[in-house]
Amino acid sequence: MSTDPARIVGSDQVFGRAAVLLLSLVLPAAVVRATPQSSTSSQKAAKSDYALIYGTVWGPDDHTVAGVPISIRKASDKKPKWQLVSDRRGEFAQRVPVGNQDYIVQADIKVPKGEPKPEVTVHIDDDERKDIGIHLSK
């Protein structure tokens, strides 16, 4: 006696069909829930709690310089609050608090006596990104 495998309906096939049916009902509801409710909620999510100072260190030959120590401080402070090092592309980034504030970004390198270290003043108003460049002399 031979049986046709297509005619046999086992519990595995019944369970599989039930799972497919359940997913076809639940999945569209999950997709609808995952979409944003309104444009105002996405605008609130876009507002951040910080501003960003993003910089690049340039050498005297106009190529980027890696491994340069960078210090960032508020213009009203004497000591730096953040210490960074430029990455392999000569870039660095630091989050700073939102608000009307000036920051001094300085390359901590040895310079001849009497010469100032290369520095840039950055003004932050709100949750914004400021791109700067620090140019090193010979």
N, C-alpha and C positions, 0 to 999 in steps of 0.2 A: 504494500500500500504506500503510495507516494502522496505527499501533500504539497500544495503550491505555497511557497513561502509568502507570496503576496496576499494570500487569504488569511494568514494567521495574524490575529490582532492580539498582541500581548500587552501586559500592563505597562511596559516601557513606552510603547507607542501611544497609549492613551495618556500617560503622564506627559509625554513630549508634546502632544497636541494641546493639552490643557495649559502647559507652560507657554506655548506660542500664543494661545488665545489670551492668556493673562497679560503677557508682555505687550500685545497689540492694543490692549485697553489702557494699560498703565503708562507706557512710554509717551504717548502724545500728551497726556496730562503733565508729566514731568517736564517736557520740553516747554510747554506753555508757562509753567511756573518759573522756569529758569530765565525767561526773557525779562528785561528791565521793565519795571512798572510804569515809570514816567521819566521824562527828561530831567526833571528837577532832582530826582534821586541820583542820577548819573552826574549832574553838575556838582552836587554836594560831595560825591566821591572823588571828583577831580581836584577839589581844594585840598592842599596838603598842609601839614603842620610844620613845614620847614622850607627854607630857601636853600639854594645850592650854589656854591662857588666852585666853578669848574675851570681849571687852568692848564696851561701847557708851558713847559720850561724850554726856552730856545737858547742855543749856544751862540757864540760869536760868528760862527759860520752858517747861521740860520738853519741848523739842524736841531731836532729835539734832543734833549739831554735826559738820560735816565739816572736815577739814584740821587737826585738833588734833594737835600732836606728842606722842607717848607714849613714855616711857622705862620699861623694865623691868629690874630688877636683883634679885639675891639679897639677902635682908634683911641678910646678913652683909657684903655688899660696899658700897663707897661710890660707885663709878661704875656707870652703867647698862651692861648687857651687850647689850641690844637697844633699838633706836630705831625707832619706827613712826610712822605718821600715820593718823588715822582716815579711813575712806573716805567716799564721798558719803552713805552712810547713817549715818555716825557710828560705824561699827564697826571693830574691829581684832582680829587674832588672832595669837598667837605660840606656836610649839611650844617647849616647855621639856623638859629631861631628866626622865626618870622617877625618882622617889625622894622621900623625905621632906624637903621644903624649903619655906621661906617666900619669897615674892617680893613686892617693892614695885612697884606699877604706878602711875606718876605722870604727870599731864598737865603738859607743859612749857609753861606759859603765864605771862605776866607777871601778877603779883599785887601789891597794895599792900605797901609795906614792913612787915614784921612779921607778915604773914599767911603761913601755909604753903600750898604748892601742893596742889591736890587730889590725893589719893593713896588707894589701896586696898591692903591687905595680902591676899595670896592664899596659902593653904596647899595644897600638892600632896602627896599620899601615894603615888599610883601612876599608871598610865597612864589618866588621867581628864581630863575637860573641866570647867573651872570658868568659869562665866559671871558677869561682874561688870558694874557700872555705875559710871562716874565722873561725878559731878555738879559742874558748874561754877557758881560763884556770880557775882554781878554783877561 
